[in-house]
Amino acid sequence: MFREIMKTLPKIMENEPSWLQELRQKAYASYSTLLLPKLRYGLGVGTTLNDLDLERVSGQEAPGAKVHCADPRIIILSLREALQEKEDMVKKALTAFPAEKNKLTAFHAAFVQQGALVIVPDNLEAEAPLFIEKNSAGDVIEQCMMSVGKNSSLTIIETAQSSQPEQPQLRSQAFTLNVGENSTVLYAQLQDLGKKTHGFSYQHASLQRDAQLHWCTATRGGTISQQQFSLSLEGEGAEGKTLALFSGDGHSVFDIAGEHLHNASRTTSNILAKATVEDSSKIIFRGLVQVAEGAAGCNGYQQEDALLLHEAAEADMVPNLEIRNNNVKCSHGSTIGRLDPEQLFYLTARGIPAEAAKNMLVEGFFEKAIGTIPDNHIQEQFRILLKRRGPK
């Protein structure tokens, strides 16, 4: 089987520039020797990838995301087209990807075939949202790159759904975003994964002077959803907000690592993570706010909350701060709890069935956070996705 995987590389590399061929070959060499990450983060905190078979999917290719926008001024290129027309931008993104970090990242770098490059010119207020639709039934390895110019604004709506939820599927996705000076981006990601889906995502955003990014994500389902997101505040006055919401049931596992990096002075960031876990599902959320030594006058906060809906459900919410400058305001908090029995009693005593009462309390748990999204239509999409479906 291992030799069969190697045979797919020559076909993938046909007509590719020499630097990309070398990158793939180096990544494959790492893939063949590196181990899967252990996913252990402390005493009693971690999960496993024992049921993941990368060799099953390495030789397969499924259609990538459909990326489209009604505003014709926005440039959208497939990965193949971008290699022809914007090779330098693609090279910068692909060579920056941490291929040698572990077996999963090496696998991604070696076999990525699908993807897109999106360019928003300077001084452009997009007349319509940009849509990224990921509804493939097969295994997908893709890279999406976005560049938003100066003094521009854009709303991005990404949806991912397993069209055959009972079938095994791998989704390996890398996403990079650069937000130019004085630009504003709202990025909303909604993922409804099949129960046999292994999802791995690597997301990085860079914010320049006075740029603003509101990064919102809602995820449910999957065998495991491992997300690593990094928001780097590179210019003074930049502001980044991350809202990460999760709904787990069955045996789904969420393994999330999010970081906000204050690399410039007078930058502001906020991480808000909330999760409900039911049945034997589990969430691990590791948040980090980091302030560089020369970054003064920064303001960073993170709050992570989990609601356990079953005795077998698990949650580990682990906020961290790394402060290398005394002239800052940074803090964090976390909570893990269960439904309030007094609230349940209050509702059921007034004739509301027990399951309906639980649903109402779960909706209330998410509602204030959803209300921070500056778009009513996206708010409603989040409510629908996170609506409790009951025990399994």
C-alpha positions, 0 to 999 in steps of 0.5 A, spaced: 500 500 500 505 504 501 508 504 494 501 505 491 501 512 495 508 514 492 505 512 485 500 518 485 506 523 486 508 523 479 501 524 476 500 530 481 506 533 479 505 533 472 506 540 469 508 543 476 514 548 477 520 545 479 520 548 486 513 545 488 515 538 485 521 539 490 516 541 496 512 535 495 518 530 494 521 533 501 514 533 504 513 526 502 519 524 505 517 527 511 511 523 511 514 516 510 518 517 516 514 522 521 509 519 526 502 521 527 501 527 533 500 524 540 495 529 541 497 529 549 497 536 552 497 535 559 495 530 565 489 527 563 488 532 557 488 529 550 485 524 545 488 519 539 488 518 532 488 511 532 482 510 527 485 514 522 488 511 515 491 516 511 494 511 506 487 509 504 486 516 501 492 518 499 491 516 492 484 519 491 482 526 488 475 529 489 472 536 487 475 542 491 471 547 494 466 552 490 468 559 491 464 564 488 462 572 488 457 576 485 462 582 485 466 581 478 472 586 481 474 580 486 479 575 482 478 568 484 483 563 481 483 555 482 490 553 485 492 550 478 490 557 475 494 561 480 500 557 479 500 560 472 498 567 473 500 568 480 506 563 482 509 568 487 503 568 491 502 561 491 509 559 492 509 564 498 503 560 501 505 553 500 512 554 502 510 557 509 506 551 511 509 547 516 510 541 512 515 538 517 511 539 523 508 532 523 505 526 519 499 530 518 502 536 515 507 533 511 501 529 508 497 535 506 503 538 503 505 532 499 498 531 496 494 538 496 491 538 489 485 543 490 484 550 492 483 557 490 486 564 490 482 570 492 484 577 491 480 583 493 483 590 490 485 596 494 479 601 496 474 596 494 467 595 498 465 588 496 458 588 493 456 581 495 459 576 500 464 571 497 462 564 498 466 558 499 462 551 499 465 545 501 460 539 499 464 533 497 463 526 498 470 524 497 476 526 501 479 533 499 486 536 501 486 543 499 489 550 500 485 557 500 489 563 500 486 570 500 489 577 500 484 583 501 488 590 499 488 596 503 481 600 505 477 594 503 471 590 506 469 583 505 464 578 508 466 571 507 461 565 508 464 558 508 460 552 509 462 545 509 457 539 509 458 531 508 454 529 502 454 522 504 455 523 512 455 515 513 461 514 509 469 515 511 472 522 509 478 526 510 478 533 510 485 536 510 484 544 509 489 550 509 487 557 509 491 563 509 488 570 509 492 577 509 488 583 511 491 590 508 491 596 512 484 599 514 480 594 511 475 590 514 473 582 514 467 578 516 469 571 516 464 566 517 465 558 517 459 553 518 461 546 518 456 540 519 461 534 518 459 526 517 460 522 523 465 518 520 469 525 517 476 526 520 477 534 519 484 537 519 484 545 518 490 550 519 488 557 518 492 563 519 490 570 518 495 576 518 492 583 520 496 590 518 495 597 521 488 598 523 485 592 520 479 589 523 477 581 522 471 578 525 473 570 525 466 566 526 466 559 526 461 553 528 462 546 528 458 540 529 459 532 528 465 528 525 469 523 528 475 528 530 475 535 528 482 538 529 483 546 528 489 550 529 488 557 528 492 563 528 491 570 528 497 575 527 496 582 529 502 585 525 500 593 524 498 598 530 491 599 531 489 592 528 483 588 531 482 581 531 476 577 534 475 570 534 468 566 536 468 559 536 462 555 537 461 547 537 456 542 538 458 535 540 454 529 540 455 521 539 462 520 539 465 526 536 471 529 538 474 537 537 481 538 538 482 546 537 488 550 538 487 558 537 492 563 538 492 571 537 499 574 537 500 581 538 506 583 534 505 590 534 503 596 539 496 598 541 493 592 538 486 589 540 484 581 540 478 577 543 477 570 543 470 567 545 469 559 545 463 556 547 461 548 546 456 543 548 458 536 548 453 530 549 453 523 549 460 521 549 463 527 545 469 531 547 472 538 546 479 540 548 480 547 547 487 551 548 487 558 547 493 563 547 494 570 547 501 572 546 504 579 546 511 580 543 516 584 547 516 590 543 508 591 543 506 596 548 499 598 549 495 592 547 489 589 550 487 581 549 482 577 552 479 570 552 473 566 555 472 559 554 466 555 556 463 548 556 456 545 557 456 538 559 449 535 557 451 527 559 455 524 564 460 521 559 461 527 555 468 531 557 471 538 556 478 541 557 478 548 556 485 551 557 486 558 556 493 561 556 497 568 556 504 569 554 506 576 556 512 579 554 511 587 555 508 590 562 504 595 559 498 591 556 491 589 559 490 581 558 486 576 562 482 570 561 477 565 564 474 559 563 468 555 565 465 548 565 458 546 567 452 542 567 445 544 565 442 548 572 437 543 575 433 549 578 432 552 571 430 545 568 425 545 574 422 552 573 421 550 565 418 543 566 414 545 572 410 550 567 408 544 562 415 544 558 417 537 556 424 536 559 427 535 552 424 541 550 427 545 556 434 542 555 433 545 548 431 552 550 437 552 555 442 550 550 440 555 545 440 560 551 447 558 552 449 560 545 445 566 544 449 572 547 455 569 543 451 569 536 449 576 537 456 578 537 456 576 529 455 583 525 450 580 520 443 577 522 443 572 516 449 569 519 447 569 526 440 565 523 445 560 520 449 559 526 443 558 530 440 552 525 447 549 525 448 549 533 440 547 535 440 541 539 439 534 536 438 530 542 442 524 545 444 519 540 
